[in-house]
Amino acid sequence: SNTMTSACESFFTLPELVAVLVPFLSKGALIRLATTNRILNTICIPLFWHSIDFKDNTLVTRLLSSSPGLTSFSRNASSIRFINWKPNFSWFYFHALWTYFLTSPRPEHKLIPLDALSQSSWGNLPHSPVPFLEPLPPLTQLSRLTASLRAYPADKFPPGIPVYNHDNHVHQTMWLLHLNSVTMTYLDITQVDMKASSVVRDLCRTISHLSHLKTLRLESQPGRAFTPRGLEMLFFSCPVSLVELLLDFRILRASRLESLDAGVDDWDHKQGTLPLREVPLRHLKAFGVPAMPDQHLTRFFCATLGHLPALEVLRLPYLEQMTDDMKSVLSLMGEKCPRISELSFPDDCPTRHAMSFLERVVPAAQQLKSFSCSGNHDQNPGPMIAAWTRHSTTLSRIELSQVTFVESKVIHTALTTCTALEILKVAGRGTPDDICLKFEHAVEGEWVCKKMRELDITVRVTPDGKDSKFMTDQSKHSWTIDNHRQWEDLGKFYSQVGALTQLEILDLKAVGEDDRLFYEALETCFPGLLALEDPNHGKIGYLSTLSELTKLRELRGSFRWIRRKGDANVRIGEREVDWFVDHLPGLKVAAFGSKRIYRNEKGWHPVQEFLTLLEKRRPGLRVYVE
């Protein structure tokens, strides 16, 4: 922080420049220059302190070991609007803040209530200041706070700082949020443990006072659970200003739950009951629902559906079963939340449940804009194909991740039906052959998704994955009718890709035979795609089909430049390097080949010299081998 301020002053003071200009400037001009310098410092120094990101632990270490840096932090605290911190700084900060209040607080800070910080069962800050701590004033103008509450060992803090206590630190953080209740618009808290009822009450009470809060993200510590009643309290504590609510934690299955009400011996008992909201969240557009057993999810939806009239984006947890009660609730959701247009299932979710959910929650045709699902997918492609068709003019994003099976026709329907599609990503954890687009489908019908910006799919290029005819007999004398048809279809396929002129990211992977552990390099590449056609020498190439991809920034996947040792017939040469220099002006990253040496490669190897030449001739392009 001190370095930032010094750099700012040096940049605008420019003593060397002033020394050079002295012979040419009048006294009045020098005075005006000095005045301009002060104005620039006044305007720009607060901008340097607007956002503080302590994500990098080395920055925290440097700041805590720098007395001038801490002094500068203290001097500019009123300029800080956003801070991202972890306990290695925030735990230190609250003790330095307490030292400030116990020593020499500024007049404007003397009336700030401190009871929540001093109570042993709450903030639990010591009655006397920690020696040798640089006093730090309160942050009173925060609009965004990102805080991790992960436990830190005592040896990570300066000497004299008490051992870290999670619950105390939560209460300290809630006190700071109360202090910024009028200005706070974005709150992201992770690694919070909500097993203590006092923590839940303080969290709910604090959130209810953040009258201008737009975004709330809350994530619990791994393995820690919330109670169903605590979830409802949290939901009905959210202010009406909220636009985005993302809850990432797990709900207990237990039927008997501990009371969350404050007892007579609890410090917050005198604050009364929690002020639970009775009016709907009229501005809430995005809601991430935490993981919970199905019966709790059904009850939670029943209690909250009337409060989500503007909901557009819904993130769902894992669904164990699609019971009749759940189906009824989902149909009711379709009526109460008519604007839902984006659905995501980030946890493992059977496709049949996701499709059933989609059918009931978004019953109207041509409404769904985004669909993402992670986990196992069923063998029956019918419901998903029907969904793509029903929303073909609105669906702009399809993302299937960590899947074990995707029928080729599902991918084909998206490409040939969804005219608004901009992002298509299909990635799995099974064998590539189970999640790929079959080649016969790739050339069947026109790809109508001309707005596509990101394409990430796997293609089974040929029945056996091989292109040996191209490499061993470019004269075509031994080619069969099937060989000729294969190369004509490859040209059609590459032209389909090249016609997606809005592409920014292309991650196109090939798969050959699926019954072997290792593939030859030629069996996992796109034959001829990285070669320029040369009719004079009988060379087949389709690189020119990508000429119109002027917006392409990243090229990844099974793009291999390969040649046979001692063979003059190479797939890549200087002509192809020239082409990459002159085309694809937006390209920043290009990934080729593989560093792994396969047992069956038998003399095939990457053409490293041409990759080096390409890097040299196009220095702005980052070329690497995956």
C-alpha positions in Angstrom: 0.0 0.0 0.0 2.8 2.4 0.9 4.5 1.5 -2.4 1.3 2.4 -4.3 1.2 5.9 -2.7 4.8 6.5 -3.3 4.5 5.5 -6.9 1.5 7.8 -7.3 3.4 10.8 -5.8 6.5 10.0 -7.9 4.4 9.7 -11.0 2.7 13.0 -10.6 5.6 15.0 -9.1 8.1 14.1 -11.8 11.0 16.1 -10.2 13.4 15.2 -13.1 10.9 16.7 -15.6 10.5 19.9 -13.5 14.3 20.2 -13.4 14.5 20.0 -17.2 11.7 22.5 -17.7 12.9 25.1 -15.2 15.0 27.1 -17.8 11.9 27.3 -20.0 9.1 28.0 -17.6 8.1 31.2 -15.9 7.5 31.5 -12.2 3.8 31.6 -12.8 3.9 28.4 -15.0 5.8 26.6 -12.2 3.2 27.6 -9.7 0.4 26.4 -12.0 2.3 23.1 -12.5 2.6 22.6 -8.7 -1.1 23.4 -8.3 -2.0 20.9 -11.1 0.2 18.3 -9.3 -1.7 18.7 -6.0 -5.0 18.4 -7.8 -3.9 15.3 -9.5 -2.7 13.8 -6.2 -6.0 14.7 -4.5 -8.0 13.1 -7.3 -5.9 10.0 -8.0 -4.6 8.8 -4.6 -8.1 7.8 -3.4 -8.5 5.9 -6.7 -5.5 3.8 -5.8 -7.2 2.9 -2.5 -10.6 2.2 -3.9 -10.2 -1.6 -4.1 -7.9 -3.6 -1.9 -7.4 -7.3 -2.7 -5.5 -9.4 -0.2 -6.0 -12.6 -2.0 -2.2 -12.9 -2.4 -0.7 -13.8 1.0 2.6 -12.2 0.1 1.0 -8.8 -0.1 -0.4 -9.3 3.4 3.0 -10.3 4.7 4.6 -7.3 3.1 2.0 -4.9 4.5 2.0 -6.3 8.1 5.8 -6.0 8.2 5.8 -2.4 6.9 5.0 0.4 9.4 4.8 3.0 6.7 2.5 0.8 4.7 0.1 0.4 7.7 0.3 4.2 8.3 -0.7 4.7 4.7 -3.6 2.2 5.0 -4.8 4.1 8.1 -4.5 7.5 6.4 -6.5 6.3 3.3 -9.1 4.0 5.1 -11.9 6.4 4.2 -11.2 5.9 0.5 -11.5 2.1 0.6 -14.8 0.9 -1.1 -14.0 -2.7 -1.8 -11.9 -5.1 0.2 -11.1 -8.8 -0.3 -9.5 -10.4 2.7 -8.8 -13.5 4.7 -8.2 -14.0 8.4 -4.4 -13.5 8.0 -5.3 -9.8 7.6 -8.9 -9.4 8.8 -8.2 -11.0 12.3 -5.2 -8.7 12.6 -7.2 -5.7 11.4 -9.9 -6.0 14.1 -7.2 -6.1 16.9 -5.5 -3.1 15.3 -9.0 -1.4 15.1 -9.6 -2.1 18.8 -6.2 -0.6 19.6 -7.4 2.5 17.6 -10.6 2.8 19.6 -8.8 2.3 23.0 -6.1 4.9 22.2 -6.9 7.9 20.1 -10.0 7.6 18.0 -10.9 10.6 15.8 -13.9 12.7 16.9 -16.2 11.3 14.2 -15.6 7.8 15.4 -16.1 8.3 19.2 -19.9 7.7 19.0 -19.6 4.3 17.2 -21.1 1.6 19.4 -18.5 -1.0 20.5 -20.5 -3.4 22.7 -20.6 -6.2 20.1 -16.8 -6.1 19.8 -16.1 -6.1 23.6 -18.5 -8.8 24.7 -16.6 -12.0 25.5 -19.4 -14.2 24.0 -19.5 -12.1 20.9 -16.6 -10.1 19.4 -14.4 -10.9 22.4 -11.7 -8.2 21.8 -9.3 -7.7 24.7 -9.9 -4.9 27.3 -6.5 -3.5 26.7 -4.8 -2.7 23.3 -2.4 -5.2 21.9 1.1 -3.7 22.3 3.1 -2.6 19.3 0.1 -2.7 16.9 -0.3 0.2 14.5 -3.8 1.5 15.2 -6.2 1.2 12.2 -9.4 3.2 11.9 -12.8 1.7 11.0 -13.7 1.2 7.3 -16.9 3.3 7.1 -17.4 3.6 3.3 -17.4 -0.1 2.2 -19.7 -1.0 -0.6 -18.3 -4.5 -1.4 -16.8 -7.1 1.0 -15.4 -10.5 0.1 -14.3 -12.4 3.2 -13.0 -15.8 3.9 -13.3 -17.1 7.5 -11.1 -20.1 7.1 -9.1 -20.8 10.3 -5.5 -19.7 10.4 -2.8 -21.0 12.8 -1.5 -18.7 15.5 2.1 -18.6 14.1 0.7 -16.8 11.0 -0.1 -13.7 13.0 2.2 -11.1 14.6 3.3 -11.7 18.2 0.6 -10.7 20.7 -2.4 -11.4 18.5 -4.8 -13.8 20.3 -5.4 -17.3 18.8 -7.9 -17.2 16.0 -11.5 -17.9 17.0 -14.0 -18.4 14.1 -17.2 -17.4 15.9 -15.7 -14.3 17.4 -14.5 -13.3 14.0 -17.9 -13.8 12.5 -19.4 -11.4 15.0 -16.6 -8.9 14.4 -17.3 -9.1 10.7 -21.0 -8.6 11.3 -20.2 -5.5 13.4 -18.3 -4.0 10.4 -21.2 -4.8 8.1 -23.6 -3.0 10.5 -21.3 0.0 10.3 -21.6 0.0 6.5 -25.3 -1.0 6.3 -26.2 2.0 4.2 -23.4 1.7 1.6 -23.0 -2.1 1.3 -24.2 -3.5 -2.0 -22.1 -6.7 -2.4 -21.3 -9.4 0.2 -19.4 -12.6 -0.4 -18.6 -14.7 2.7 -17.0 -18.1 2.5 -15.8 -20.8 4.9 -18.4 -19.8 7.5 -19.4 -22.4 10.1 -23.0 -21.9 11.0 -23.3 -24.6 13.7 -23.7 -22.0 16.5 -27.1 -20.5 16.8 -25.6 -17.2 17.8 -23.7 -17.0 14.5 -26.9 -17.7 12.6 -28.9 -15.0 14.5 -26.1 -12.4 14.1 -25.8 -13.2 10.4 -29.6 -13.0 9.8 -30.0 -9.8 11.8 -27.0 -8.1 10.1 -28.2 -9.0 6.6 -31.7 -7.7 7.3 -30.1 -4.2 8.0 -28.2 -4.0 4.7 -30.9 -2.0 3.0 -29.0 -1.5 -0.3 -27.5 -5.0 -0.7 -27.7 -6.3 -4.3 -25.7 -9.5 -4.1 -25.3 -12.0 -1.3 -23.0 -15.1 -1.6 -22.7 -17.4 1.3 -20.6 -20.6 1.5 -20.1 -22.8 4.5 -17.0 -24.7 5.5 -16.7 -28.1 3.9 -18.7 -30.7 5.8 -20.6 -28.1 7.9 -24.4 -28.1 7.6 -27.2 -25.6 8.1 -30.7 -26.4 9.6 -33.9 -26.0 7.6 -35.2 -23.4 10.0 -31.9 -21.5 9.8 -32.3 -21.5 6.0 -35.8 -20.1 6.2 -34.6 -17.5 8.7 -31.8 -16.5 6.4 -34.1 -16.2 3.4 -36.7 -14.1 5.2 -33.9 -11.9 6.6 -32.7 -10.9 3.1 -33.5 -7.2 2.3 -36.0 -6.4 -0.5 -33.1 -4.7 -2.5 -31.5 -8.1 -3.2 -30.9 -9.1 -6.8 -28.7 -12.1 -6.5 -28.7 -14.7 -3.7 -26.3 -17.7 -4.0 -26.2 -20.2 -1.1 -23.6 -22.9 -1.2 -24.0 -25.2 1.8 -25.7 -28.3 2.9 -29.0 -28.7 4.9 -29.3 -31.2 7.7 -31.5 -34.2 7.3 -32.2 -34.4 11.1 -35.9 -34.1 12.1 -35.2 -32.7 15.6 -33.4 -29.4 15.3 -31.8 -27.1 17.9 -33.7 -23.9 18.7 -32.2 -20.8 17.1 -33.9 -18.3 19.4 -31.8 -16.3 21.8 -31.9 -17.4 25.4 -32.0 -15.0 28.4 -28.3 -15.5 28.9 -27.4 -14.7 25.3 -25.9 -11.3 24.7 -28.3 -10.5 21.8 -31.4 -11.4 23.8 -32.1 -7.7 24.4 -32.2 -7.1 20.7 -35.5 -8.9 20.5 -36.8 -11.3 17.8 -35.3 -11.3 14.3 -37.0 -8.8 11.9 -38.2 -11.3 9.3 -39.3 -9.9 6.0 -43.0 -10.3 5.0 -42.9 -8.8 1.5 -41.6 -10.6 -1.6 -38.1 -10.1 -3.0 -39.4 -8.2 -5.9 -35.9 -7.5 -7.4 -34.4 -11.0 -6.9 -33.4 -12.3 -10.3 -30.8 -15.1 -9.5 -31.1 -17.7 -6.7 -28.7 -20.5 -6.0 -30.5 -23.1 -3.8 -28.4 -25.0 -1.2 -28.2 -28.8 -1.2 -30.8 -30.5 1.0 -32.9 -33.7 1.2 -35.8 -33.7 -1.2 -38.5 -33.4 1.6 -36.8 -30.3 2.9 -36.5 -28.9 -0.6 -40.2 -29.4 -1.2 -41.1 -27.6 2.0 -38.7 -24.8 1.3 -40.1 -24.1 -2.1 -43.6 -24.1 -0.7 -42.6 -21.5 1.8 -40.7 -19.2 -0.6 -42.3 -19.4 -4.1 -44.5 -16.5 -3.5 -41.5 -14.3 -2.7 -39.7 -14.8 -6.1 -41.9 -13.1 -8.7 -38.9 -11.7 -10.7 -36.7 -14.8 -10.6 -34.9 -15.5 -13.9 -31.8 -17.6 -13.0 -32.2 -20.7 -10.8 -29.4 -23.0 -9.6 -30.7 -26.3 -8.2 -29.1 -28.9 -5.9 -29.0 -32.6 -6.5 -32.4 -34.2 -6.8 -32.7 -37.7 -5.3 -36.2 -38.5 -6.6 -38.9 -36.8 -8.6 -41.8 -37.4 -6.2 -45.4 -36.4 -6.8 -45.1 -33.7 -4.2 -42.0 -32.3 -6.0 -43.8 -32.4 -9.3 -46.7 -30.4 -7.9 -44.3 -27.9 -6.3 -42.4 -27.5 -9.6 -45.6 -26.9 -11.5 -46.5 -24.2 -8.9 -43.1 -22.7 -9.4 -43.8 -22.4 -13.1 -46.9 -20.3 -12.3 -45.4 -18.2 -9.5 -42.0 -17.6 -11.2 -43.0 -17.1 -14.9 -39.7 -15.4 -15.8 -37.3 -18.3 -15.2 -35.1 -18.6 -18.3 -31.8 -20.0 -16.9 -31.5 -23.3 -15.2 -28.3 -24.9 -13.8 -27.7 -28.2 -11.9 -24.1 -27.9 -10.6 -24.2 -31.1 -8.6 -24.6 -34.6 -10.0 -28.2 -34.8 -11.3 -29.8 -37.5 -13.4 -30.9 -36.0 -16.8 -34.4 -37.4 -16.4 -34.9 -35.3 -13.3 -33.4 -32.2 -14.9 -35.6 -32.5 -17.9 -38.7 -33.1 -15.7 -37.7 -30.0 -13.8 -37.3 -28.0 -16.9 -40.6 -29.2 -18.4 -42.6 -28.0 -15.3 -40.7 -24.9 -14.3 -40.4 -23.5 -17.8 -43.6 -24.7 -19.4 -43.7 -22.0 -22.1 -42.0 -22.6 -25.4 -39.1 -20.4 -26.6 -38.3 -19.1 -23.1 -35.2 -21.0 -21.8 -31.9 -19.1 -22.5 -29.4 -21.1 -20.6 -29.1 -24.7 -19.4 -26.2 -26.3 -17.6 -26.0 -29.7 -15.9 -23.3 -31.7 -14.3 -23.3 -35.4 -13.6 -24.7 -38.6 -15.0 -26.8 -38.5 -18.1 -29.3 -41.1 -19.2 -29.3 -43.2 -22.3 -32.6 -41.8 -23.6 -31.9 -38.6 -25.6 -35.5 -37.9 -26.4 -36.4 -35.4 -23.5 -33.2 -33.4 -24.1 -33.7 -33.2 -27.9 -37.3 -32.1 -27.3 -36.1 -29.4 -24.9 -33.6 -28.0 -27.4 -36.3 -28.0 -30.1 -38.9 -26.4 -27.9 -36.5 -23.5 -27.0 -34.6 -23.4 -30.3 -34.9 -19.6 -30.8 -34.0 -18.5 -27.3 -31.4 -21.0 -26.0 -28.0 -19.3 -26.1 -26.0 -21.5 -23.7 -25.8 -25.2 -23.2 -23.2 -26.7 -20.9 -23.0 -30.4 -20.0 -20.1 -31.1 -17.7 -18.7 -34.1 -15.8 -21.2 -36.3 -17.8 -20.7 -40.0 -18.4 -22.8 -40.3 -21.5 -24.3 -37.9 -24.1 -26.0 -39.2 -27.2 -24.6 -37.8 -30.4 -28.0 -36.6 -31.6 -28.3 -34.3 -28.5 -25.2 -32.4 -29.7 -26.4 -32.5 -33.4 -29.8 -31.1 -32.5 -28.2 -28.2 -30.6 -26.0 -27.3 -33.6 -28.7 -27.7 -36.3 -31.7 -26.3 -34.4 -30.7 -23.7 -31.9 -30.4 -20.5 -33.9 -29.5 -18.3 -30.8 -26.9 -20.6 -29.4 -23.6 -18.8 -28.4 -22.0 -21.3 -26.1 -21.9 -25.1 -26.4 -19.7 -27.1 -24.0 -19.8 -30.8 -23.6 -17.2 -32.4 -21.3 -17.3 -35.7 -19.5 -15.6 -38.0 -17.1 -16.1 -41.2 -19.1 -14.5 -42.3 -22.3 -14.5 -39.7 -25.0 -16.4 -42.0 -27.3 -19.4 -41.8 -24.9 -19.7 -38.0 -25.1 -18.9 -37.2 -28.7 -20.6 -36.0 -31.9 -20.5 -38.8 -34.5 -19.0 -37.7 -37.8 -22.1 -38.7 -39.8 -24.1 -36.4 -37.6 -21.5 -33.6 -37.9 -22.1 -33.4 -41.7 -25.8 -34.0 -41.5 -27.7 -30.8 -42.0 -26.5 -27.2 -41.7 -25.2 -25.8 -38.4 -27.6 -22.9 -37.8 -25.9 -21.6 -34.7 -24.2 -18.7 -36.5 -23.9 -16.6 -33.2 -21.7 -19.3 -31.6 -18.9 -17.7 -29.6 -17.5 -20.7 -27.7 -17.6 -24.3 -29.0 -16.1 -27.1 -26.9 -17.0 -30.6 -28.1 -15.5 -33.9 -29.1 -16.0 -35.4 -32.5 -15.6 -39.0 -33.6 -14.0 -38.1 -37.0 -13.9 -41.4 -38.8 -15.1 -45.0 -38.1 -11.6 -46.1 -37.2 -10.1 -42.8 -36.3 -7.4 -43.1 -38.9 -6.3 -41.0 -41.9 -3.5 -43.2 -43.2 -4.5 -42.8 -46.9 -3.8 -39.1 -46.7 -0.3 -39.7 -45.2 0.8 -42.7 -47.3 -0.8 -42.1 -50.7 -1.4 -38.5 -51.5 -1.5 -39.5 -55.2 -5.0 -41.0 -54.5 -4.2 -44.0 -56.8 -5.1 -46.6 -54.1 -8.1 -44.7 -52.8 -11.5 -46.4 -52.6 -14.9 -44.7 -53.1 -15.2 -44.6 -49.3 -11.9 -42.8 -49.1 -13.0 -40.1 -51.5 -16.3 -39.7 -49.7 -14.5 -39.5 -46.4 -12.4 -36.6 -47.5 -15.4 -34.8 -49.1 -17.2 -35.1 -45.8 -14.2 -33.8 -43.9 -14.3 -30.7 -46.1 -18.0 -30.3 -45.3 -17.3 -30.7 -41.6 -14.5 -28.2 -41.6 -16.6 -25.7 -43.6 -19.4 -26.1 -40.9 -16.8 -25.0 -38.3 -15.4 -22.2 -40.5 -18.9 -20.8 -41.0 -19.2 -19.9 -37.3 -17.7 -16.5 -37.9 -18.4 -15.2 -34.4 -16.3 -17.9 -32.7 -13.9 -16.6 -30.0 -13.0 -19.9 -28.3 -12.7 -23.2 -30.3 -11.9 -26.3 -28.3 -12.4 -29.1 -30.8 -11.3 -32.6 -29.8 -11.2 -35.8 -31.9 -11.5 -39.4 -30.9 -10.6 -42.5 -32.7 -11.0 -46.1 -31.7 -12.3 -46.5 -28.1 -11.0 -50.0 -27.3 -7.4 -49.1 -26.7 -5.7 -47.2 -23.9 -3.2 -45.4 -26.2 -3.9 -43.7 -29.5 -1.5 -42.9 -32.3 -1.2 -39.2 -32.9 -2.9 -39.5 -36.2 -5.9 -41.2 -34.6 -6.7 -38.2 -32.4 -6.4 -35.4 -34.8 -8.5 -33.7 -37.5 -7.0 -35.0 -40.9 -5.8 -32.2 -43.1 -7.3 -29.4 -41.1 -3.9 -27.7 -40.4 -2.6 -28.2 -43.9 -3.1 -25.9 -46.9 -4.2 -27.4 -50.1 -1.6 -27.7 -52.9 -3.1 -29.2 -56.1 0.2 -29.0 -57.9 1.6 -31.6 -55.5 -1.6 -33.5 -54.8 -1.7 -32.2 -51.2 -5.1 -32.1 -49.5 -5.7 -29.4 -47.0 -8.5 -27.6 -45.3 -6.8 -24.9 -43.3 -8.3 -22.2 -45.5 -11.8 -23.1 -44.3 -11.0 -21.3 -41.0 -10.1 -18.0 -42.8 -13.3 -16.2 -41.7 -12.8 -16.8 -38.0 -11.4 -13.3 -37.5 -12.7 -13.0 -33.9 -11.1 -16.3 -32.7 -9.0 -15.8 -29.6 -8.2 -19.3 -28.5 -7.6 -22.4 -30.5 -7.5 -25.7 -28.5 -8.1 -29.3 -28.9 -6.8 -32.0 -31.3 -4.9 -29.8 -33.6 -1.6 -31.5 -34.5 1.2 -30.6 -36.8 2.9 -33.9 -37.5 5.3 -35.4 -40.0 7.0 -38.7 -40.5 10.7 -38.9 -39.8 12.7 -38.8 -43.0 9.7 -38.2 -45.2 9.5 -35.2 -47.4 5.7 -35.3 -47.4 5.0 -33.1 -44.3 1.7 -31.9 -43.1 3.0 -28.6 -42.0 5.5 -26.3 -43.6 6.3 -22.6 -44.1 3.2 -22.0 -46.2 1.1 -23.0 -43.2 3.1 -20.8 -40.9 2.6 -17.9 -43.4 -1.1 -18.5 -43.3 -1.2 -18.3 -39.5 0.8 -15.1 -39.6 -1.7 -13.5 -42.1 -5.0 -14.9 -40.8 -7.0 -15.2 -37.5 -6.0 -11.6 -36.4 -7.7 -12.0 -33.0 -5.8 -15.2 -32.1 -4.0 -15.0 -28.8 -3.6 -18.7 -27.8 -3.0 -21.7 -30.0 -2.5 -25.2 -28.5 -1.1 -28.0 -30.7 -0.2 -31.6 -30.3 0.7 -33.4 -27.1 3.9 -33.6 -25.0 3.2 -37.3 -24.3 4.9 -40.0 -26.3 2.5 -42.8 -27.1 3.8 -46.3 -27.5 2.2 -46.7 -30.9 3.4 -43.6 -32.6 6.2 -45.4 -34.6 8.2 -42.5 -35.8 5.6 -39.7 -35.8 6.6 -36.6 -33.9 5.5 -32.9 -33.5 7.1 -30.4 -35.9 8.7 -28.3 -33.2 10.7 -26.2 -35.5 7.6 -24.8 -37.2 6.0 -24.0 -33.9 9.1 -22.1 -32.9 9.0 -20.3 -36.3 5.4 -19.4 -35.7 6.1 -17.9 -32.3 9.0 -15.9 -33.8 7.0 -14.5 -36.7 3.9 -13.8 -34.6 5.1 -12.7 -31.2 1.7 -11.8 -29.9 0.5 -15.4 -30.2 1.1 -17.7 -27.3 1.9 -21.1 -28.9 2.2 -24.2 -26.7 2.0 -28.0 -26.8 -0.7 -29.5 -24.6 
